C-alpha cells in the first residue's frame, strides 16, 4: 500500500465487517479515518478507539445511507473534521433476505437507496473536496455475478 500519511479517508458502513477492516488497514497505512454507521455506535466507537490507539485521528459519524442528506453531511463533516478528503470507500450495503416474490416495495426502495443511490451521492459530495490524486473505491459483491439461491435475488 502506498504511504497514506497526511491523507484522510471516509469509509461508509465502517463499523463492522469489511468496512471496519478497510478503516483499520488505511489507518495502519497512515491515513486519518472517518467511518459511518447506522445502528451500532458501540461497534463504531470500538473501531475509532482502535484507530486512535495507533496514533491516527478517527471519527464515527451516524448516517443512514438511505438518507441523501445524511450521506452528504457525513462527507462534508469528514472533510471539515479531518481537514481534507482524499479517499472515499463506498462500502455500506444491505439486503432483505426474502423470496423475490415476497420482497416489499419498501425493501426494494431501501436497498436501492443504500446500495445504488448512496454511493452516487457520496461520490458527488466527495469530489467537491478531493484534489488531484483522490480516490473513490466502490465495494461490490460476488453475488452480482451469480445468485446462490433464494433470498438474495434483488440484492444481486
C-alpha positions as CSV (number, residue, x, y, z in Angstrom):
1,X,0.0,0.0,0.0
2,X,1.3,3.5,-0.8
3,X,2.1,5.6,2.2
4,X,-1.0,7.4,3.3
5,X,0.4,9.8,5.9
6,X,-1.4,13.1,5.6
7,X,-4.4,11.6,3.8
8,X,-7.9,11.4,5.1
9,X,-10.4,8.6,4.3
10,X,-14.2,8.1,4.7
11,X,-15.5,4.5,4.8
12,X,-19.3,4.2,4.7
13,X,-20.5,1.3,6.8
14,X,-17.2,1.2,8.6
15,X,-18.3,0.0,12.0
16,X,-18.0,-3.8,11.3
17,X,-17.1,-6.4,8.8
18,X,-15.3,-5.4,5.6
19,X,-15.7,-1.7,6.3
20,X,-14.0,-1.9,9.7
21,X,-11.2,-3.9,8.2
22,X,-10.7,-1.3,5.5
23,X,-10.7,1.5,8.0
24,X,-8.1,-0.2,10.2
25,X,-6.0,-1.0,7.2
26,X,-6.0,2.5,5.9
27,X,-5.1,3.8,9.3
28,X,-2.2,1.4,9.5
29,X,-1.0,2.9,6.2
30,X,-1.0,6.3,7.9
31,X,-4.4,7.8,6.9
32,X,-6.8,9.5,9.3
33,X,-10.2,7.9,9.1
34,X,-13.9,8.6,9.4
35,X,-16.4,5.9,9.3
36,X,-20.2,5.9,9.1
37,X,-22.6,3.6,10.9
38,X,-26.4,3.5,11.1
39,X,-27.2,1.5,14.2
40,X,-24.2,0.2,16.1
41,X,-22.5,3.1,18.0
42,X,-20.6,0.8,20.3
43,X,-19.1,-1.1,17.3
44,X,-18.2,2.2,15.6
45,X,-16.6,3.6,18.7
46,X,-14.6,0.4,19.1
47,X,-13.2,0.8,15.6
48,X,-12.4,4.5,16.2
49,X,-10.7,3.8,19.5
50,X,-8.5,1.1,17.9
51,X,-7.5,3.5,15.2
52,X,-6.8,6.3,17.7
53,X,-4.7,4.0,19.8
54,X,-2.4,3.6,16.8
55,X,-1.9,7.4,16.7
56,X,-4.2,8.3,13.8
57,X,-7.2,10.6,14.0
58,X,-10.6,8.9,13.7
59,X,-14.3,9.8,13.9
60,X,-17.5,7.9,13.8
61,X,-20.5,9.5,12.1
62,X,-24.0,8.3,12.5
63,X,-25.5,8.4,9.0
64,X,-28.3,6.3,7.4
65,X,-27.1,5.7,3.9
66,X,-30.7,5.7,2.7
67,X,-30.9,9.4,3.5
68,X,-29.1,11.5,0.9
69,X,-28.8,14.5,3.2
70,X,-27.1,12.3,5.9
71,X,-24.7,10.9,3.3
72,X,-23.7,14.4,2.1
73,X,-23.4,15.6,5.6
74,X,-21.1,12.7,6.5
75,X,-18.8,13.5,3.6
76,X,-18.7,17.2,4.5
77,X,-18.1,16.6,8.2
78,X,-15.2,14.3,7.3
79,X,-13.6,17.0,5.2
80,X,-14.0,19.6,7.9
81,X,-13.0,17.5,10.9
82,X,-10.1,15.7,9.2
83,X,-9.1,18.8,7.2
84,X,-9.4,17.1,3.8
85,X,-10.8,14.1,2.0
86,X,-8.6,12.0,-0.2
87,X,-10.2,8.6,-0.2
88,X,-13.9,7.6,-0.2
89,X,-14.8,4.0,0.2
90,X,-18.4,3.3,-0.6
91,X,-18.8,0.2,1.4
92,X,-22.3,0.4,3.1
93,X,-24.7,-2.2,1.7
94,X,-27.8,-4.0,2.8
95,X,-30.2,-6.8,1.6
96,X,-33.5,-8.1,2.6
97,X,-33.4,-11.9,2.9
98,X,-36.7,-13.0,1.5
99,X,-38.1,-14.6,-1.6
100,X,-38.1,-12.4,-4.6
101,X,-41.9,-12.5,-4.9
102,X,-42.3,-11.5,-1.2
103,X,-40.0,-8.5,-1.4
104,X,-41.9,-5.4,-0.5
105,X,-41.7,-2.1,-2.3
106,X,-40.3,-0.6,0.9
107,X,-37.5,-3.2,0.9
108,X,-36.8,-2.5,-2.7
109,X,-36.7,1.2,-2.2
110,X,-34.4,0.9,0.8
111,X,-31.9,-1.4,-1.0
112,X,-31.8,0.9,-4.0
113,X,-31.3,3.9,-1.7
114,X,-28.4,2.3,0.2
115,X,-26.7,0.2,-2.4
116,X,-27.1,2.3,-5.5
117,X,-28.1,5.9,-4.8
118,X,-25.9,6.4,-1.7
119,X,-22.6,5.7,-3.4
120,X,-23.5,8.1,-6.2
121,X,-24.5,10.9,-3.7
122,X,-21.4,10.3,-1.6
123,X,-19.1,10.4,-4.7
124,X,-20.7,13.6,-5.9
125,X,-20.2,15.2,-2.5
126,X,-16.6,13.9,-2.1
127,X,-15.5,15.2,-5.5
128,X,-16.1,18.7,-4.2
129,X,-13.4,18.1,-1.5
130,X,-10.9,16.0,-3.4
131,X,-7.8,17.2,-5.1
132,X,-5.8,15.5,-7.8
133,X,-4.9,12.1,-6.8
134,X,-8.0,11.5,-4.7
135,X,-9.6,8.0,-4.9
136,X,-13.2,6.7,-4.8
137,X,-13.5,3.0,-4.2
138,X,-16.8,1.2,-4.6
139,X,-17.1,-2.2,-2.8
140,X,-19.2,-4.7,-4.7
141,X,-20.4,-8.2,-4.2
142,X,-19.6,-11.5,-5.9
143,X,-23.4,-12.0,-5.8
144,X,-23.6,-9.7,-8.8
145,X,-22.2,-12.5,-10.9
146,X,-24.1,-15.4,-9.5
147,X,-27.2,-15.8,-7.4
148,X,-26.5,-18.6,-5.0
149,X,-30.1,-19.2,-4.0
150,X,-33.4,-17.7,-2.9
151,X,-33.4,-14.6,-0.7
152,X,-30.7,-12.6,-2.5
153,X,-32.1,-12.1,-5.9
154,X,-32.9,-8.5,-5.6
155,X,-29.6,-7.7,-3.8
156,X,-27.7,-9.5,-6.6
